[in-house]
Structure formats: C-alpha cells, structure tokens
Amino acid sequence: MNRIPTQQQVERLRKNYPVGTRVVLHSMDDPYAPVPPGTKGTVTYVDDMGQIGVAWDNGSGLSLVPGEDSFSKMSGPEKTKSDHSMSR
C-alpha cells in the first residue's frame, strides 16, 4: 500500500487473514525477495500499516504488502501450532 490504510481497512485484513491462515505467494514486488512464487506460509500477524506477517515454509519472514504483492489464501483448515501430524 502506498498510502496509510484506515483502521477499518486494517481490521478487515485482520478478519480476512487471522493468525494461522495459510497463504500462497503468486508474486512479490521486490527484486531481492527470497520468497519465490508458489511458496506457502502461515500468517503470524497483521500490523497497523496493513502488512501481513508470514512465516514462510522456506524459512523467510518477509511480510506481504496487500496491493503490491500477489497472494491468496489456501483452501482447507487453517494451520495452528498444535497441528502436527505424526506418521509412523
């Protein structure tokens, strides 16, 4: 976002992308971004500037900037820290 979002816009982002939501990156508007298209991650926060903090599966912690980066929610249940499947 090139402008400061309103509190209402930030709250809408927080409602649409609660902590634990899984997202997939389509493109990031940053030539030095270490997050390649197709990378999946888990939302960790939405800050007061409307940036969406993501713990990417590749280990990166770069935030998404709505309106600049292209991404979408993944379908299916939201991931939580206690959501670990054990296979034997």
C-alpha angles and dihedrals in degrees: 000000000000092000134049109270121231120250087251091056091049092049090050090054090049090051093047095042108034120176108285096033112139116227136180124214119231097176139341121213094227122096090206096046112134090204110094122205112275094034114139127214147164124251111242100176147336111230129212090264091058096252114145113224112217133187098213119211089237090062098258121132100199116144125234118239110210111225092027104049123053116225142134142204117263117236120244134052119334115256120243130189090252092052099104121142117206119207123191 
